[in-house]
Amino acid sequence: MRQVGKLNNDVITALKLNMAPGTPIYIGNSNENHIKKRHPFEYDKYYNKIPNIISAPDYIGLNPKDQSIQYVKEFKVDSEYIRVAIKITNNNKCFVKTLHLLSTYNAERYIKKGTLIKLDNNYK
């Protein structure tokens, strides 16, 4: 297990989370293997960018089904939206659950609906 980021105050405030700023975000071997197996394209292209996606997302949101934190980064060169989902455990630990492409259609629909909130990226 290794740390790939931390929750910052802007994300906590925007999503109304009951979490402490600086809470570490980890990825474990099982989650890394899940991404490698289920999302091989994303793993090869974006796995090493997870810390950047978490530290400087373009959009954030909460998944209404499981309350996982959604960090979304738009890679304009390739016109791809990449989502990193963070699960919060019962004891307030944060783990990367998955990494995958988000279709442009869905990303724009979530943005319009307000499910994804635009961030300024002026924080770290």
QUIRA-V880377 format. One line per field, one symbol per residue. ss: DSSP state (h for helix, s for strand, l for the rest). psi: psi as a letter, one per 30 degrees, with the letter a starting at -180 (. if undefined). Layout:
# QUIRA-V880377
ss->???
psi->???
This chain:
# QUIRA-V880377
ss->lsssssllhhhhhhhllllllllsssslhhhhhhhhhhlhhhhhhhhhhhhhhhhlllssssllllllsssssssllllssssssssslllllssssssssslhhhhhhhhhhlllssllllll
psi->klkfalkleeeeeeghkilkkgkkklkleeeeeeeeefieeeeeefefgeeeeefilelllkkfeggkkjkkkjjeeghkkkkkkkkklfghkkkkelklkkkeeeeeeeeefgekkklfggl.
